[in-house]
Amino acid sequence: MICPRCNQDDDKVIDSRGSDGGHVVRRRRECQGCGWRFTTYERCESSGRLVVVKKDGSRVPFDRSNILRGILAACGKRPVSESAKETVVEVVERDIRRDFDLEVPSQEIGLRVAQQLKDLDEISYIRYASEYRGFESLNELASEVSSLQSQPKDDPGQQDLFKD
């Protein structure tokens, strides 16, 4: 690995841990040149390419960074840790790859991200939902917030925010 600080290609692995059911390996490394410690992640790549079917019918290759970008925008300056955001991406990606072989509708990805955000941070969830659904008025947004507030805290998923 190339050190992100000094660009030398001389490091040693200090710690190695499996996570996400063994599909991701987290490694702590130390640069032999400058002593900087950094973390790398290794992920198994599936043999088949997953394609996302967009609302307009177009198809694009699945890219986990698009999920992370949406989560980052929704979380903004909320007190949500980077590891929690990465966990949401990992859970959504794992579940999508488990449940779909070749193609997945973009709406399905959105639903799964929304559910994870609902459990993580309600404000981030509303931000994500407002972008995903494209609320046309404050009344629509207020209605969704009211629905979220009236939902029992111990029964997540009772309401489907994205139903048509």
LUMKESE-383929 format. One line per 4 residues: number of its first residue (from 1); their letters; for each residue x, y, z of N, C-alpha, C, O, CB. Coordinates in pm, 1 decimal. Atoms other than C-alpha are relative to their C-alpha. Glycine has a CB too. Layout:
<pts>
NUM = a = X,Y,Z,X,Y,Z,X,Y,Z,X,Y,Z,X,Y,Z | ... .
</pts>
This chain:
<pts>
1 = micp = 83.6,-118.3,0.0,0.0,0.0,0.0,88.7,125.5,0.0,195.9,127.4,60.4,-95.5,-0.6,122.3 | -72.1,-126.9,2.0,115.1,353.1,-68.6,-49.8,85.0,116.5,-170.4,101.7,135.0,-19.4,74.5,-136.6 | 33.6,-82.5,-115.5,123.8,573.3,240.6,-69.0,128.3,-46.8,-17.8,196.7,-135.5,126.9,33.1,82.8 | 69.7,-122.9,40.6,-131.0,858.1,211.9,73.5,127.2,42.2,44.6,235.3,-9.1,-139.7,1.2,58.4 .
5 = rcnq = -71.9,-118.7,-46.7,108.8,1091.7,393.3,128.7,24.3,-77.8,152.4,135.9,-124.0,31.6,-13.4,147.4 | -131.7,-22.4,61.1,453.9,1034.5,238.8,16.4,-69.6,-135.7,120.2,-55.0,-200.3,108.4,-47.7,94.2 | 1.2,67.5,130.2,368.3,822.3,-70.2,101.9,-112.0,-14.8,128.8,-155.7,-126.7,23.3,99.7,-106.7 | -91.5,114.2,8.4,618.6,549.0,16.3,-80.7,-129.3,-7.8,-191.5,-138.6,44.9,96.7,-3.2,121.9 .
9 = dddk = 66.0,128.9,14.9,528.8,193.6,-71.9,66.9,-102.0,90.9,113.7,-206.2,45.2,3.4,-47.3,-146.9 | -65.0,87.0,-96.2,664.7,35.7,244.4,-77.4,8.9,131.1,-58.2,102.2,209.0,150.4,38.8,19.6 | 78.3,-2.3,-123.5,421.7,-50.4,522.7,-8.0,-141.0,57.5,27.4,-239.4,-7.6,-142.3,57.1,-25.3 | 23.7,131.2,-60.7,342.4,-329.0,764.6,-141.3,0.5,57.5,-192.0,103.7,101.4,107.0,-32.7,111.4 .
13 = vids = 133.9,16.1,-53.8,5.2,-462.0,874.7,11.8,-20.5,150.0,81.9,-110.3,196.6,-74.8,-118.8,-67.7 | -2.3,6.5,-145.9,-51.0,-403.5,1246.0,-113.4,-87.4,51.6,-95.6,-165.8,144.9,-9.8,140.7,60.4 | 118.8,71.9,-45.1,-400.5,-548.2,1280.4,-87.1,-30.0,-120.4,-94.2,49.7,-213.9,-78.7,81.7,106.6 | 87.3,39.8,109.8,-640.6,-731.5,1052.2,-125.6,-60.6,60.1,-117.8,-150.5,143.8,71.0,-100.7,-96.5 .
17 = rgsd = 127.2,49.6,-53.3,-1010.1,-792.4,1122.7,-99.8,-17.8,-111.8,-106.9,63.3,-204.1,-56.1,95.3,106.3 | 110.2,21.2,92.7,-1296.6,-937.4,927.0,-124.4,69.4,52.8,-143.2,80.6,173.9,-26.3,-150.7,-21.3 | 126.5,-59.6,-40.3,-1631.2,-762.6,930.6,-102.2,-26.1,-108.6,-68.8,-79.1,-214.6,14.9,152.0,26.9 | 108.8,14.2,97.1,-1967.3,-765.7,750.9,-11.9,-144.4,-46.6,-23.0,-171.3,-166.2,22.6,92.9,-120.7 .
21 = gghv = 16.7,139.9,34.3,-1993.4,-1142.4,764.8,116.1,-58.6,-77.3,99.2,-158.5,-147.2,-123.6,-17.0,-78.0 | -117.0,51.5,68.5,-1642.7,-1192.9,629.9,19.0,53.4,-140.5,111.6,11.3,-210.0,-7.3,-146.4,-5.0 | -10.4,-54.9,135.2,-1698.2,-993.2,310.7,92.4,120.4,-7.9,130.1,162.9,-117.1,-136.2,38.4,-50.2 | -88.1,-115.8,-3.7,-1480.9,-701.9,421.7,110.7,-28.5,100.8,85.2,-79.8,209.7,-78.6,130.7,37.0 .
25 = vrrr = -113.3,13.4,-92.2,-1134.1,-710.2,577.4,55.3,139.0,26.7,90.3,212.5,-65.6,111.2,-94.8,-58.1 | -53.7,-129.1,-42.4,-1018.0,-407.2,774.8,142.8,-22.7,45.9,169.0,-110.8,127.7,-86.8,64.6,113.8 | -141.0,14.2,-38.3,-641.5,-364.5,806.3,54.0,133.6,49.9,37.0,236.6,-15.4,84.9,-51.1,-119.6 | -73.1,-116.1,-51.2,-449.9,-117.1,1022.7,143.2,-17.9,-46.4,203.6,-123.4,-27.2,-9.8,13.2,158.6 .
29 = recq = -135.3,5.7,55.2,-118.2,-36.5,859.9,84.3,112.2,58.3,32.7,214.9,102.3,-2.8,9.2,-154.2 | -94.7,-102.8,-44.1,190.6,156.5,961.5,107.6,14.4,-105.8,171.1,-83.2,-145.6,62.7,-35.4,138.8 | -103.1,-29.2,99.3,421.2,324.1,711.2,137.0,-15.8,66.2,160.7,37.0,174.9,-17.7,144.3,-59.4 | -135.0,20.0,-52.2,781.6,216.3,764.3,85.5,124.7,-19.1,186.4,142.9,48.9,66.1,-119.8,-68.1 .
33 = gcgw = -77.3,-120.8,27.0,902.8,547.9,624.3,-26.7,111.4,100.9,66.7,165.8,159.8,-30.2,49.6,-139.0 | 31.7,-115.8,-84.9,716.5,809.0,830.0,-72.7,-37.2,129.1,-93.4,48.8,214.8,-84.2,98.1,-77.5 | 66.3,43.0,-122.5,538.4,602.3,1096.8,-149.7,28.1,4.1,-214.3,-1.8,104.5,64.4,65.8,115.7 | 143.5,-32.7,5.6,188.0,720.0,988.6,-80.9,-130.1,0.1,-47.6,-226.0,-69.5,-33.5,86.0,-127.5 .
37 = rftt = 89.1,116.3,-3.4,-89.5,473.0,1072.3,-127.4,32.8,-76.7,-182.8,141.9,-63.2,-33.0,-41.5,146.8 | 121.3,-20.5,77.7,-383.9,431.4,837.7,-74.6,-132.4,-14.6,-20.0,-239.6,11.6,33.1,59.9,-138.8 | 87.1,116.2,12.4,-670.9,192.7,768.4,-33.6,-24.1,-145.5,-58.9,70.2,-220.4,-128.1,18.5,82.1 | 45.1,37.4,133.6,-750.1,5.4,448.9,-109.8,-104.6,13.7,-117.6,-175.3,114.1,118.3,-53.9,-86.9 .
41 = yerc = 107.9,98.9,3.0,-1052.1,-206.8,357.9,9.6,-79.3,-128.9,32.9,-23.7,-236.2,-139.4,68.0,12.6 | 3.0,86.6,117.5,-1063.5,-502.0,123.3,-139.6,-59.7,-8.2,-191.5,-110.2,91.4,110.5,-112.4,7.1 | 133.5,54.0,21.1,-1398.0,-610.3,-24.6,3.3,-104.7,-109.7,77.3,-92.2,-207.3,-99.2,111.7,-35.2 | 16.2,99.5,105.2,-1491.2,-917.0,-222.4,-83.2,60.9,-111.5,-186.7,122.7,-86.8,-66.2,-130.0,54.4 .
45 = essg = 76.2,-48.2,113.9,-1604.5,-826.0,-569.2,-73.7,-119.2,-58.9,-15.0,-224.6,-83.4,92.1,69.0,-106.3 | 77.0,110.7,55.5,-1884.7,-1037.6,-705.9,37.8,-19.9,-145.7,82.6,72.6,-213.3,-151.7,25.5,13.9 | -39.9,31.0,136.9,-1825.7,-1210.1,-1035.0,-88.5,69.3,-102.4,-40.7,111.6,-207.7,-3.1,-149.5,-22.6 | 90.8,-66.2,92.7,-2134.2,-1062.7,-1199.7,-10.3,148.6,29.9,3.7,191.6,144.4,-138.0,-64.2,5.8 .
49 = rlvv = 15.7,-144.1,-16.6,-2184.4,-694.0,-1255.7,-145.6,31.7,25.0,-232.6,-8.0,-52.4,51.9,76.5,-123.6 | 135.0,-41.5,-34.0,-2491.7,-550.0,-1089.8,-28.8,131.7,-70.2,54.6,222.3,-71.0,-17.9,13.4,154.0 | 40.4,-118.5,74.1,-2679.8,-289.5,-1293.2,-119.1,63.4,70.2,-211.1,-6.5,112.6,-34.4,-34.9,-147.4 | 110.2,-74.2,-60.4,-2907.4,-19.9,-1150.3,-90.3,50.4,-111.3,-44.7,114.1,-206.3,52.1,118.2,87.7 .
53 = vkkd = 99.3,-47.1,95.3,-3227.1,47.8,-1343.7,-60.3,127.6,57.5,-129.4,124.1,159.3,-110.4,-108.8,-28.0 | 45.3,-130.5,-48.0,-3306.1,418.1,-1303.9,-148.5,18.4,-31.4,-207.1,-59.4,-106.7,83.6,114.0,-63.7 | 142.4,-28.0,20.4,-3657.3,569.0,-1296.7,-34.3,22.1,-147.1,-143.6,-13.9,-190.8,-41.1,122.0,80.6 | 26.7,-27.1,141.8,-3627.6,676.0,-1661.4,27.2,-121.1,-89.3,15.8,-112.0,-211.5,84.3,117.3,-46.8 .
57 = gsrv = -24.9,121.8,76.9,-3539.6,319.8,-1766.6,145.1,-20.3,-39.3,182.1,-128.1,-85.7,-83.1,1.2,-122.6 | -141.2,15.2,34.7,-3170.9,385.8,-1822.9,68.4,-93.6,100.1,19.9,-113.7,211.5,71.0,138.2,-2.9 | -73.5,95.2,-83.0,-2918.5,142.0,-1680.6,143.4,47.6,17.7,209.9,88.1,-77.6,-3.0,-141.6,-62.4 | -137.4,-39.8,-31.2,-2591.9,223.2,-1506.8,60.6,-105.9,92.2,-12.1,-171.6,166.7,4.6,142.5,66.7 .
61 = pfdr = -63.1,96.2,-91.8,-2337.2,4.0,-1326.9,-21.1,42.5,144.7,-19.5,161.5,176.3,151.0,-13.1,-30.0 | 12.9,-27.4,-143.1,-2391.0,-24.8,-951.0,130.3,60.4,50.5,238.9,11.4,19.3,-35.4,-129.6,79.3 | -117.0,-65.9,-56.8,-2155.4,208.4,-765.3,-33.0,40.5,143.0,-115.8,128.5,166.5,42.9,124.0,-85.5 | 29.2,-25.1,-141.3,-2152.1,209.0,-386.7,28.0,144.4,40.2,-30.0,193.7,136.8,81.2,-93.6,87.3 .
65 = snil = -30.8,-139.3,-35.0,-2006.1,560.3,-383.5,-121.6,90.5,-21.0,-132.2,194.8,43.5,118.7,51.2,-83.7 | 122.1,-78.5,17.4,-2341.9,690.8,-511.2,-88.0,-7.3,124.9,-151.1,91.4,162.8,-78.3,-49.2,-122.8 | 75.4,14.7,-124.8,-2509.1,553.1,-198.6,63.3,86.4,107.8,-6.7,158.8,178.6,-5.1,-148.4,45.2 | -69.7,-78.8,-101.2,-2244.7,711.1,23.2,-19.9,149.2,-22.6,-38.0,224.0,73.5,148.8,-33.4,0.0 .
69 = rgil = 19.5,-141.9,30.8,-2281.2,1046.3,-154.4,-138.0,46.8,47.2,-150.3,155.3,104.1,16.2,25.2,-151.7 | 134.1,-34.0,-45.4,-2656.9,1046.4,-85.0,-9.7,4.7,152.0,-76.7,91.4,208.1,-99.8,-99.3,-54.5 | 0.8,4.3,-146.6,-2600.8,954.1,279.0,73.9,120.7,56.9,28.1,182.0,153.4,64.1,-131.1,51.2 | -75.8,-117.0,-46.7,-2338.0,1225.7,323.5,-83.2,127.0,-12.7,-82.6,211.1,77.2,131.3,14.8,-79.3 .
73 = aacg = 83.9,-118.4,19.9,-2576.4,1485.2,179.9,-112.8,2.9,102.1,-144.5,108.8,156.4,-57.5,2.6,-142.8 | 111.9,6.2,-94.1,-2861.7,1367.3,402.7,45.4,27.0,143.1,-25.4,92.1,220.0,-68.1,-136.3,-8.0 | -48.0,-15.9,-137.5,-2651.6,1360.7,718.2,55.9,139.4,25.2,51.8,188.6,138.0,106.4,-104.0,30.6 | -51.3,-136.2,-16.5,-2492.1,1700.3,655.0,86.3,14.1,122.8,185.2,-57.5,138.7,-113.7,98.2,7.4 .
77 = krpv = -76.5,-25.4,-122.4,-2366.4,1831.8,987.1,-62.9,-68.9,121.1,-37.1,-30.7,235.2,10.4,150.5,25.5 | 61.5,76.3,-108.1,-2572.6,1586.1,1191.0,107.7,-79.3,74.2,212.0,-110.8,17.0,-110.2,-95.0,-55.0 | -99.3,75.9,-77.7,-2390.4,1398.9,1469.5,-4.7,-149.8,-32.4,-36.2,-232.1,53.5,-23.3,21.1,150.3 | -3.1,138.7,44.8,-2360.4,1077.1,1268.7,144.3,-32.2,-36.4,203.9,34.3,-121.2,-97.2,-24.5,-121.9 .
81 = sesa = -140.9,32.2,21.3,-2020.0,912.3,1274.2,24.4,-52.4,-141.1,-65.7,-105.5,-206.0,47.0,-102.8,102.6 | -38.1,49.5,132.0,-1835.0,826.5,956.0,-13.4,-151.8,-5.5,-51.9,-207.6,-108.3,144.1,42.3,-34.4 | 11.9,146.0,-0.2,-1828.6,462.4,1061.0,-146.4,-42.4,-10.1,-176.1,-144.9,-71.5,63.7,-59.2,127.1 | 142.7,32.4,11.6,-2209.4,464.0,1098.1,-47.4,18.4,-143.8,-126.7,-61.3,-194.1,-83.9,88.1,95.5 .
85 = ketv = 36.2,-22.6,140.7,-2244.4,610.1,747.4,53.6,-114.0,-86.4,-17.1,-163.9,-174.0,55.4,136.7,-50.3 | -59.9,108.8,76.2,-2008.6,346.7,608.7,-73.9,-130.9,26.0,-89.6,-213.0,-64.4,148.7,-14.8,35.2 | 76.4,120.3,-32.6,-2204.0,76.3,790.8,-130.6,-4.3,-77.8,-170.7,-110.4,-125.8,-28.2,-6.5,150.2 | 123.9,-5.3,78.9,-2525.5,192.1,621.2,28.7,-42.7,-143.3,-45.2,-123.1,-200.2,-61.7,142.7,2.6 .
89 = vevv = -36.0,36.6,137.5,-2354.3,165.8,282.2,27.2,-149.8,-9.8,-19.6,-215.5,-102.8,123.7,79.9,-47.2 | -33.8,142.3,3.3,-2218.1,-180.3,364.1,-123.7,-87.7,11.9,-136.3,-187.4,-59.2,97.6,-33.5,111.5 | 122.3,79.0,-18.8,-2555.7,-310.2,484.6,-85.6,4.5,-125.7,-134.2,-99.0,-171.3,-80.6,51.7,121.4 | 81.6,-12.9,120.3,-2741.8,-174.4,182.3,63.4,-76.8,-115.7,-5.9,-149.5,-186.8,-18.3,148.3,-37.6 .
93 = erdi = -66.7,70.6,109.7,-2482.1,-306.7,-62.6,-9.0,-151.2,18.6,-38.7,-223.6,-76.4,147.2,43.2,-9.8 | 6.9,143.7,-27.2,-2472.9,-649.2,103.2,-139.9,-54.7,-29.5,-154.7,-158.5,-94.1,38.4,-28.6,146.3 | 137.1,46.5,20.0,-2851.8,-679.5,101.6,-41.9,4.7,-147.0,-110.8,-85.2,-195.3,-95.6,83.8,83.2 | 32.4,-11.1,142.6,-2884.4,-559.1,-258.5,66.1,-113.4,-77.3,1.7,-176.9,-160.8,45.0,137.2,-56.3 .
97 = rrdf = -71.4,107.2,71.8,-2621.3,-805.3,-381.3,-56.8,-137.5,35.8,-55.5,-228.7,-46.8,151.3,4.6,32.5 | 59.9,127.0,-41.5,-2787.1,-1084.6,-182.6,-135.0,-22.3,-69.6,-166.2,-134.4,-109.7,-18.1,-3.1,153.3 | 137.2,13.0,48.3,-3138.6,-1013.9,-314.8,-16.9,16.4,-150.6,-120.7,-21.5,-204.7,-84.8,99.3,68.4 | 11.0,-24.2,143.9,-3067.3,-917.8,-678.0,122.0,-57.3,-70.7,235.2,-41.7,-25.1,-14.4,151.4,-30.1 .
101 = dlev = -109.5,63.6,73.8,-2861.1,-1105.2,-934.6,65.6,93.2,-100.8,186.6,115.5,-96.5,-50.7,-122.7,-71.3 | -56.2,-78.4,109.0,-2820.5,-879.0,-1235.9,-42.9,146.0,2.7,38.6,235.1,-21.3,-38.9,-60.7,-130.8 | 53.3,-136.2,3.8,-3044.4,-571.4,-1207.9,-76.3,31.3,128.2,-142.7,-55.2,185.4,-91.4,18.8,-122.3 | 73.5,-47.0,-117.1,-3183.6,-368.8,-918.8,-60.5,136.4,-33.5,9.3,223.2,-86.1,93.1,8.5,126.5 .
105 = psqe = 59.7,-132.1,23.0,-3432.7,-80.2,-945.7,59.1,103.4,96.4,83.7,72.5,213.0,-153.9,-6.6,16.3 | -56.2,-104.8,-85.7,-3295.2,247.1,-810.5,-92.7,28.6,118.1,-46.2,65.1,226.1,24.1,129.0,-81.2 | 95.4,-23.5,-108.3,-3615.1,282.5,-604.4,23.9,-97.0,115.5,6.0,-61.4,232.0,-144.1,-13.7,-51.5 | -26.8,100.0,-104.2,-3524.3,-35.9,-417.3,120.8,41.5,83.8,121.3,25.3,205.8,24.0,-139.4,-63.0 .
109 = iglr = -117.1,-49.1,-73.7,-3186.1,107.4,-325.2,-41.9,114.8,90.7,-3.7,119.2,207.6,112.6,45.8,-97.4 | 47.9,-113.1,-79.0,-3354.6,428.1,-209.4,-79.4,-43.4,121.3,-62.1,12.2,229.7,-84.1,90.4,-85.2 | 78.8,51.2,-112.5,-3600.1,234.6,7.7,89.2,-55.5,110.6,66.7,-31.0,229.1,-96.4,-108.3,-48.1 | -88.2,63.8,-98.5,-3323.2,41.6,176.3,88.3,101.9,71.6,113.1,89.6,191.6,87.6,-105.3,-67.9 .
113 = vaqq = -77.9,-106.5,-64.2,-3110.0,350.0,239.0,-88.4,75.4,98.5,-46.7,104.3,210.6,59.2,97.4,-105.8 | 92.2,-74.2,-86.3,-3413.1,531.5,381.6,-27.0,-76.3,129.2,-27.3,-17.0,237.1,-132.0,27.5,-73.5 | 27.3,78.5,-119.9,-3489.8,246.9,620.8,119.0,1.0,95.1,101.9,12.4,216.4,-35.7,-143.3,-37.6 | -119.3,-4.5,-84.6,-3132.8,240.5,746.4,14.8,136.7,67.0,49.0,145.3,184.9,125.4,-32.0,-82.8 .
117 = lkdl = -10.6,-134.1,-57.2,-3133.6,618.9,793.7,-107.5,24.1,105.1,-82.9,92.5,204.4,-10.1,105.4,-109.9 | 108.3,-15.5,-98.3,-3468.0,603.0,976.1,43.8,-55.9,134.8,16.9,3.1,239.4,-129.4,-71.3,-48.5 | -46.8,62.5,-123.4,-3309.9,370.9,1230.7,120.1,73.3,59.3,144.5,65.5,179.7,35.9,-145.2,-25.7 | -123.0,-66.6,-43.1,-2992.0,581.7,1248.8,-24.7,141.2,51.8,19.2,176.0,161.4,98.4,4.7,-114.3 .
121 = deis = 19.7,-141.7,-35.2,-3107.3,946.7,1256.2,-122.2,52.6,-75.8,-120.5,60.6,-198.7,128.3,85.7,-33.8 | 125.8,-39.0,63.2,-3460.0,1073.9,1189.6,11.9,125.9,-85.9,-55.4,136.6,-188.4,-104.7,21.5,105.4 | -17.0,-122.9,79.2,-3348.0,1416.5,1064.0,66.3,-33.6,-134.0,24.0,15.1,-238.9,85.2,105.3,78.2 | -65.7,42.8,124.4,-3114.1,1258.5,810.1,-98.5,-75.8,-87.9,-97.0,-62.4,-210.3,123.5,-88.4,30.5 .
125 = yiry = 102.6,74.7,72.1,-3399.9,1029.2,712.7,-95.0,95.6,-73.3,-125.2,74.9,-190.8,-79.0,-90.3,97.2 | 91.6,-96.7,62.2,-3632.7,1324.6,645.3,71.4,74.4,-112.6,12.4,98.8,-217.8,-54.2,100.7,105.5 | -76.0,-67.5,107.0,-3360.0,1502.2,446.7,11.1,-89.0,-123.1,-8.9,-44.4,-236.1,141.0,38.9,49.5 | -13.9,94.9,111.1,-3302.8,1192.7,236.5,-134.8,-17.4,-69.6,-142.6,-14.8,-192.4,53.6,-137.4,50.4 .
129 = asey = 133.4,20.8,56.3,-3676.1,1136.8,188.7,-45.7,121.3,-80.0,-109.6,106.3,-184.1,-100.6,-30.3,111.1 | 43.8,-120.1,71.3,-3733.6,1497.7,84.9,68.5,10.8,-136.1,8.3,59.7,-231.7,28.8,125.5,83.6 | -70.1,-1.7,128.2,-3473.5,1466.4,-188.8,-48.9,-113.9,-88.8,-72.8,-95.5,-208.1,152.3,-10.1,21.3 | 38.0,119.4,75.6,-3574.5,1117.0,-294.0,-141.4,13.0,-55.5,-165.3,-18.9,-171.9,10.6,-124.8,88.2 .
133 = rgfe = 139.5,-11.2,42.4,-3948.1,1187.1,-310.5,-30.1,129.0,-72.6,-127.9,136.1,-147.1,-90.0,-11.8,118.1 | 22.2,-127.7,67.9,-3918.4,1547.1,-431.2,-127.8,68.3,45.2,-214.4,99.5,-36.6,-4.2,-20.8,-149.3 | 119.8,-66.2,-52.9,-4177.9,1704.7,-204.0,-25.8,129.7,-75.5,67.1,205.6,-103.2,15.1,28.0,151.4 | 38.3,-118.8,76.3,-4367.0,1978.2,-388.5,-44.7,114.5,88.9,-50.7,229.0,44.1,-110.0,-34.0,-96.8 .
137 = slne = 48.7,-105.9,-88.7,-4492.3,2168.7,-83.4,43.1,-28.9,143.4,82.7,-140.1,178.2,-154.4,12.9,-8.7 | -30.2,16.7,-142.2,-4428.4,2227.4,283.5,-102.1,-91.4,66.2,-69.6,-162.6,161.2,3.1,136.2,71.1 | 102.8,86.7,-56.8,-4755.7,2050.8,357.1,35.7,-147.6,-16.3,15.2,-226.7,75.8,-134.7,28.5,-65.3 | -41.4,138.4,21.2,-4625.5,1727.4,203.5,110.9,-38.6,97.1,108.6,-146.6,156.1,46.5,-20.6,-144.6 .
141 = lase = -109.9,25.8,-92.4,-4308.0,1752.4,408.7,-51.5,-8.7,143.7,-13.3,-98.8,218.3,107.3,109.9,-11.9 | 55.3,-0.7,-135.7,-4501.9,1838.7,726.6,-79.0,-127.2,27.1,-74.8,-181.1,137.7,-89.5,123.0,21.2 | 76.9,122.8,-14.9,-4729.1,1541.2,668.4,91.9,-119.1,27.4,61.3,-203.4,111.8,-83.9,-25.6,-125.6 | -94.8,109.1,-21.8,-4430.7,1306.4,646.6,64.3,8.5,138.0,84.0,-93.7,203.8,107.8,1.6,-107.7 .
145 = vssl = -58.0,-17.4,-133.4,-4275.8,1453.5,962.0,-101.2,-43.0,105.6,-65.3,-110.7,202.0,43.7,147.5,22.9 | 104.7,40.3,-94.8,-4607.8,1408.9,1145.1,-15.1,-150.8,4.8,-30.3,-209.2,112.1,-133.5,64.0,-37.4 | 10.3,146.3,4.6,-4628.9,1049.1,1028.6,116.2,-65.2,74.1,98.0,-163.8,145.7,-3.8,-49.2,-145.7 | -117.7,54.0,-66.8,-4276.8,985.3,1151.9,-11.7,17.6,151.3,23.1,-72.6,227.6,127.8,68.2,-52.2 .
149 = qsqp = 13.4,-25.7,-143.0,-4351.0,1144.8,1489.5,-104.2,-90.6,64.5,-88.9,-129.6,180.2,-36.4,145.4,23.8 | 106.0,82.8,-57.0,-4665.2,938.1,1538.6,33.6,-148.6,-2.9,-34.4,-228.4,61.5,-129.2,24.0,-74.1 | -39.9,140.5,8.2,-4488.3,611.1,1454.2,66.6,-41.4,129.7,155.5,28.6,178.2,94.9,-24.0,-119.6 | -65.6,47.0,-123.3,-4397.2,409.9,1764.9,148.6,-23.1,-23.7,188.7,-76.9,-126.9,-66.1,-130.0,50.9 .
153 = kddp = -145.9,11.0,13.6,-4022.7,416.9,1823.5,46.7,-144.6,-6.4,148.0,-173.9,-69.9,68.7,70.2,115.8 | -45.9,138.3,-3.3,-4003.1,42.3,1885.8,-56.3,-83.4,-114.9,-42.5,-205.7,-114.6,-37.7,-63.2,131.7 | 54.7,72.1,114.4,-4177.9,-48.0,1557.4,46.5,63.6,-130.0,-35.4,115.3,-206.0,-153.1,-2.8,6.1 | -47.8,-59.3,123.8,-3950.3,71.9,1276.0,-50.7,-77.7,-119.6,-67.8,-199.4,-113.9,151.9,5.7,-1.6 .
157 = gqqd = 41.5,64.4,122.9,-4065.9,0.7,926.6,-149.2,-17.1,-13.0,-196.1,-67.8,-114.9,64.4,-131.0,-10.8 | 144.2,13.7,6.2,-4437.3,11.3,1009.5,-55.4,82.6,-114.7,-152.5,42.8,-179.0,-64.1,42.0,132.4 | 46.7,-90.6,103.9,-4479.5,297.0,765.4,97.9,-2.0,-115.7,219.3,-3.5,-95.2,-17.1,143.3,54.7 | -84.7,-3.7,119.1,-4349.1,298.7,410.4,-4.4,140.4,-57.3,-101.0,178.2,-123.5,-45.7,-105.1,-106.1 .
161 = lfkd = -4.4,-139.2,42.0,-4245.3,654.8,336.4,-1.3,15.2,-150.5,-40.2,120.6,-200.9,121.5,66.7,56.2 | -17.2,-11.9,143.9,-4188.1,580.1,-31.1,-110.9,-67.2,-80.1,-97.3,-86.6,-200.9,131.6,-57.8,-39.4 | 107.2,64.2,76.9,-4515.4,413.2,-121.6,-65.7,101.6,-92.0,-68.8,221.2,-63.2,-105.3,-63.3,94.1 | 63.9,-87.8,97.8,-4697.6,552.3,-422.8,-148.2,10.0,24.6,-218.3,80.0,-48.5,25.6,-49.3,-140.9 .
</pts>
